[in-house]
Amino acid sequence: MRRLFKKYWLYIVALGIGLVLMPFAIHSAYEARGYFAIGGEWLVLPLALLVTGLIDSVKTTLQEIKKDA
């Protein structure tokens, strides 16, 4: 369990941040529109995970380049 947490800690943090920010984004969009609709504010969580995956991928690629050099 500890090994999994150590491996995926960045994704867990991004998930937590996305879950905290998403209600604020939804409420803000509702206040701006004046009615409930589904828009880009619902992409906060998937975007947080996507950015985290990109960071992890770049980190892995840089480590491979460093190892091969």
C-alpha positions, 0 to 999 in steps of 0.5 A: 500500500505504501509503495502504491501511495509513493508511486501515485502521490502526485495523482492523489494530490491532483485529485484532491485539488480538483475535488476541492476546486470544482465546487467553487468553479461550478458555483462561480459559473452559476453566479455568472450565468444566473442559471445552472448549465454544464460547461467548462467548469466541469472540466476542472477535475479531468484537467487536473489529472491530465496535467498531472499525467503530462508532468509525470510523462515529461519527468519519465522522459527526462529521466530516460534521456538522462540515463541514455546520455 
